[in-house]
Amino acid sequence: MTTQQLKAIITATLMQGAMPYLIEKQKEGADEMVETVAGAALMADEIIEQIYANNTKMMD
């Protein structure tokens, strides 16, 4: 599995959890949705970095 695939899976999982919030905020416009998707993608990056850091520590 590539890093990009892992990021897509993590982002989709985070977005799934955010869906009720997005549905509630949908009336406020697309900006809120874009910010939430971007936030999920950033969180996915941080999670992947943590996974790699933990794997590196285990291999040492």
C-alpha positions, -999 to +999 in steps of 0.1 A: +000+000+000+014+034-009+014+064+013-011+081-010-035+052-006-031+052+031-038+089+032-069+084+011-082+057+035-075+077+066-090+109+051-121+090+041-125+075+076-121+109+092-146+124+068-171+097+075-170+107+112-174+144+102-205+138+080-231+146+107-213+178+114-211+187+077-247+179+071-256+203+099-233+230+086-242+225+049-265+255+051-235+278+058-220+270+024-192+252+007-164+270+026-171+250+057-170+217+038-137+226+021-122+235+054-133+202+070-119+181+041-086+201+042-085+195+080-091+158+075-063+156+049-039+174+073-049+151+101-043+121+078-008+134+071-001+137+108-014+102+115+008+088+087+039+106+101+032+091+135+028+056+120+061+059+102+078+074+133+065+045+155+075+019+129+110+034+128+113+033+166+103-004+166+129-013+140+157+004+160 
